[in-house]
């Protein structure tokens, strides 16, 4: 792979705007939503630089961020790697079912409105939207089984299409007579309307969009597959910067085109409404729907590629059952891909509210990010002389401390207060905690019964002590 291939896969992150920005705008107003999305993307961009240094320490290790968390924490608390890996994997993989069935529902509503039948399976029923969603999952499994480059080419095509609506909304304030500054309302911190003067609500929304905003870290998962040791750093930096730019400019354009009241009436239609105000009548609806479907399928493709490598990397490091420690003839973790496909097909069939699953999955994903960012500090302390082909300056240590405190606050406050958004509650918290407990069960199976190793601590691997190369 070249860094451009990983960048193409990471472009799926910007498509997350089409999925959940409307709900943010409806809840807290356009200007507040712009601030929250841009802040979260900026945090993700900065974190990517920490992950780039960590990737340079472990150029032969697949899996990315959760593997770095494991390397940092294994001498202190070995199960931390299992918590990070499985939480990260589920956070990415659960996206597949959510966006696939959403795309299927769009296809049914627009082009199959009369299809009201349902297939009775005895224990569940499947309608056209679910069947279409499963079809999308199976179709995108094929390029992922062939290799990372075919998966990247799929996203290059979708990414080129995605640029059309993104750039449309970027230039909307300049060319559209429908764009109004008065629509950019601030909904946080209103007297009597918010909690903690708006800070608690801000933390909840930062928690909810954390997976989307931080998603460009996926570029680290392909580190062993890059052509050079500089590709990981380039991909992480470029994709983080691109996503930050889009999360700042697109909300500015959309927010000026759609009022908070209109967004509250139908959050899912925010971008369709925005298109209708800037594109010729008669074409806006279909164009918006087709591009939205493409953006959603980018997410399916990227999630399948990244999540499978995280699970494979965990198996290589002895954190999950060794049956997942297998590559196919194309050097792709096919078993991990198939596990994700099976899990998501079952979610499409049996889960009635997949958005709630995403809220729960964020607990594990943000915990993985927190363990990796704090792990940066541990690696600097425990292995100061370990070889790094890329090393940040001394300023990175206090930066990592700030990001660790920030990440912990967003995780704890956001998860415990997710009910304020209308999407979370005790059930979702229980699901999220249950996912993490399952990771510990798998960890015990691997260590105690397959490898017969200690459960809580293990020695650090020896790393060749060579002078570090400072490039930033």
N, C-alpha and C positions, 0 to 999 in steps of 0.2 A: 504494500500500500504506500501511496504518497500522502502527504499531509492534506492535500486537496480532497482525497477520497474520504478521509475522516471528517473534514469540514462539511462535505456534502451530506454525510449521515447526520451530523450535528445540526444542520439547517432545520431538521424536524422540530427542534426546540422552539424556533420562532413561530412555527405553526400552532403552538400551544395557545397563542393569542386568540385564535378562532374558537377554541374550546371554552375558555373560562374568563376571558377579559370582560365579556358582556355582564357576567354575574358580578364582577368586581365593580364595574362602572355603576350598575344598578344599585349596589349596596352603599357605596361611599362616594359616588360622584366622580366625574372624569379626571379632574386634576389630582384628587387623592389617589385614584387608581393609577394614573400615570406615575406619580411619585412612588407608590408601592412597587409597581412592576419594574421601573427603572432602578430603584434601590436594590431589589432582589437580584436583578441581572448584573448590576455592578458588583455586588458581593460575589456572585458566581464567577465573574471575570477575574476578580482579584484572587479568589481561591484557586483558580486554574493555574496561576503562577506558582503557588505552593506545590500543587500536584505535578507540575512540570519538573520541578527539582526532584521530587520523589520518584517520578518515572525514570529520571536519569540514573537513579541509584539502583533500580531494578529493571534494566532494559529487557531482560529475558523472561520476566514474569507477566503472564496474561491476567486479566481481570480488573486492572485499574485501581480505583479508589479503595474498595474494600480490602484488596490485597495489601495496599500500603498501610491501612489501619492495622491489619493483622501483623505485619512486620514490625510496626512500632510498638504494639501492645503485647506481643506474644510472651516476652520475658517477664511481664508483670501480671497479665491476666489473659491467658490464651483464649478463653471463650469469647473475648471481645472480637476476635476475627470472625468467628461464626455469627455473632450478632450482626456485625457490619455486613458480612457477605450476604446472608439470607435476607436481611432487611433491605439491602440494596437491590438484590435480585428480584424480590417480590415487588418493590417499588417500581422498578422498570417493567417487569413482566405483566403486572396487573393492568398496565396501560393498554396492552394489546387488546384485551377483551372490551374495555371501555370504549376505545376509539373505533374498534371494528363494528360493534353493534350500533354506535352512533352514526357511523357512515352508512350502515345498512338501513337504519331508520330514515336517513335523509333520502336514500335511493327509493325506498318504498313510498315515502310521503310525496315525492315529486313525480316519480314515473310509474308507480304501481299503487295508486291511491285506492283502487277497488279491491286489492288483494287483502281480504280480511280473514282468510282461512288460517287455521293453526294445526300443526302436526301434533297429535296426541301421543306422547311417549309413555303414558301411564303415570310416571312420577313427575313429569314436567311437560310443558307444551312449547312448541317452537313455531313462531310465525315467520313471515317472509324476511323481516329485518334481521332476525337471529340467523336464519339460513344464509343470507347475504353476508352477514358479518363473519360467519364461519368460513364462507368461501374466500373472503379477503385474507383471513388468517392463513388458510392452506395455500393460497396463491403466493403470498409473500414468503412462505416457508421455503419455497423452491430456490429462489436466488440466494437465500441465506445458507442453504445446505451446500450450494456450489462454492461459495467463498465470499470473503469480505468485499472484493472488488465488484462482483455482480450486484451485491446489496447496495454498494455505494453508487453504482450507475443508476439503479432504480431511483435513489434519492436525488441524483443529479437531475433527472428528468422532472421529478416532482418539484425539486427545489427551483428549477428554472420557471415553472409555472407559478410557484408560490411568490416569486419576486413581483409578478404582475399586480396582485392586490396589495402587497406590502408597499410597493413604490407608489401605487395609486393613492394610498392613504398618507404617505409621506408628503406628497406634493399637494394634497387636498387643500391645506391652508393657503396655498399660494394661488391656486387656479380655480377653486370652487367657490361660487357665490353663495353656496349653502352653508359654508363653514362659519360658525359664530363663536366668538370669544366668550360670550355669556354662557355657553354650554359647559365651559370648563369650571365646574363647581367643586368646592372643597367640602367633603362630607364628614371628615374626621374632627373630633373635638368639639362638636356642637353642644351647647349647654343642655344638659338633661338627656341627651340622645346617645352618648357614648359612655364607655367604661374606662376609668382611669384617664379621663380627659382625651380619650381616643387612642391611647397607647395600647390597650388590650386588644381593641379591634384591629389596629395596625398589625400587631403580632399574629393575630389569627389569620389575616390575609397573607402575610409574609410566609406563614406556615403552609397555607393551602397552595400557594403558587411556587413553593420551594422546589418541588421536583422539576417544574417547567423551567424556572429561572436558572437552576444549577445544572441543568441537563447536559450542557456542553462538556462537562467533565468526562463524558463518555469517550472522548478522544483518547484518554489515557488507557482505556481498556485494550486498544489495538497496538500498544507499544511494541510487542515482539514482532508484529507483522509489518512495521514500517521499514522503508528502504534505508533510512539513515537514522542516527540517534538524535537528529535535530527535528525530525518530523513531528514527534509528540509535542514538543514545546511550541512549534509553529501552529499546529492544529488547535491546541488548547488556547493559545493567545488569540488567534484569528477568529475562532468560533465564538469565544467569549466576548470579544469586542463587537463583532457583528450582531450578536444577540442583544447586547446592551443598547446598541444604536437603534435596533428595531423596536425594542421594548420602550424606548423613550419617544421615538418619532411617530410610530404607528398609533399609539394611544392618543398622542396629541392630535393627529388627523381625525381619527374616529370620534374622539371626545367632542370635537368641535362640530361634527356632523350629526350626532345623535344626542338628544337631551337625556338627562338622568331619568326623567319620567317615562320616556319612550323605552329606555333600556329596561326599566323595572317592569313594564307591561309585558315584555318578551325578551329576556336576556339573550336567548339563543339567536335572535334575529338581528342583533346589533350590526353585524357586518353586512348582512343583506340590506338592511335599511341604509347603511352608509354607502353601499354600492349604488343603490337606487337613486341617491342624491347626486352622484357624480358621473354615472354612466348613462348612455342613451336608454330610453324606456324600451322594454320588450326583451332586452338581453341581460339586464343586470341580475335577475333572479337566477337564471340557469348558470351564468358565468360564476356567480358567487358560490352556488352550490357545488359546481364541479371543482372549483379551486379549493373549497373547504374539504371536500372528500379527498382530494390529493394531499392536502396538508395533514389530514387525519391518517392517511395511509403511510405518509412519511414517518409518522410517529410509531405505527405498527412495525415498520421495517427497521427503524433505528432501535426500538426497544428489543426486538428479537435479536439483533446483532450484538448489542451491548450486554443484555442480560445473560445471554448464553455464555459469553466469555467470562463474565463474573462468576457464574456457577462452575464453569470448567476450572478457572483459576483457584476457586475455593477447594475443589477436589484435588488439584495438584498440591496445594498446601496442607492437605489433610484435615479439612474443616467440614466436609460433607462426604457421604458415602463414595467409595472409590469407583463405583460403577459409572460415575459421571466423568471420570478421568480418562476419557477416550476421545480421540480425534478420528474423523473419517479420512478417506483417501485424499480429500481436498484440503486436509489440515484444518477442518472446521469442527467445533464441538457439537456434532450432530445430536448426540443424546441429550445434551442440555437444551438444544433448540426444540427437540421433540417433547421433552418434559414441559417446556413453556407452552407449546402448542396445545398439548393435552389439557393442561391446567386451564388455559384460557377458553378452550372449547367448552369445558365444564362450567366455567364462570358464565359464559354466554348463555348456556342452557338453564342454569339453576339460580343465578343471582338476579334478583329483581331490581336492585338498586346499586349498580356498579360504581356510581359516584361515591357512595359510602365506603366501598372497598378501597377506593383511591385515598380517601381521607385517612383510613386506617393504615394503608400502606405507607403513607408519608412518615409515620412514626419511625419505621425501620429505615427508610431512605435517609431522613435527616439525621438519624442517629449514626448511620454509616459516614455521612459527611462530617459530622462532629468528631467522630473517632479518628478520621483521617486528618482533619485540620489540627486537632490536638496531638495526633501522632507525628506531625511535622516537628513539633517542639521536642518530642521524645527522641526522634531520630537525630536531631541536631545535638541533643545532650548525650545520648548513648553512643552515637557513632559519628563524632565530629570529624574524623579523618577518613571516613569511608569515601570511596571514589564517587564523585558526581561530575558527569560531563557538563552539567549546567547547575550553577549555584547562585542563589540570590544573595544580596548583600545583608549586612547585619540588621538592617531595618526590618527584615522579614520576620524576625523573632517577636518583637512587640506587636507587629501586625497580626501574626498568628494567635497571639494571646487575646487580642481584641476580637478576632473572628471566632475564637473558641467561646468566649463569654457571650458574644452575640448569638452564635448558633445554639448554645445551651438555653438561652432565654427564649428564643423563638420556638424551639422544640417543646420546652416545658409549658410555656404560656399558651402557645398556639394549640398544642394537642389537648390540653386540659380545658381550653375555652372554645374549642371548635364549634360547639353548639351555637355560639353567637352568630355564626354564618348561616345557620339553617341546614347544614349538611352533616354535622357530626353530633356525637353524644356518647353515652356510656357503652352502647353496643359497639360503636366503631373503635372506641378505646380498647375494649376487650378483644376485638379482632386483632388490632395492632399488637397488643401485648402477647396474644396467642401466637402470632407469627414469629415473634422473637423467641418465645418458649420452644416452638417447634425447631428453631435453629439450634437450640441447645441440645435437644433430643438427638438430632442428626449428628451433632458434634460428638456426643457421648458414644453413639453407635460407631462412628469412625474411629475414635481414639481408643475406646475401651474394648471393642469387639473385633475391629478390623486391624488396627495397628498396635493395640495394647501399649499406648503411650500415656504419660501423665496428663491430667485434665486441666490443671490450672496454670501451669507454667511450663515453659520450654526454653532452652538456651537460644540466644541469638545465633543466626548463621554467621560464619566468618565471611567478611567481605574484604576483598583485596584492598590494602591500604596504600592508596596512591594519592599524589597531590590532587586536590580538587581544582577544577577549571572554573574560574569565576567569569561569567559572561554577562552578569547584570548586577 
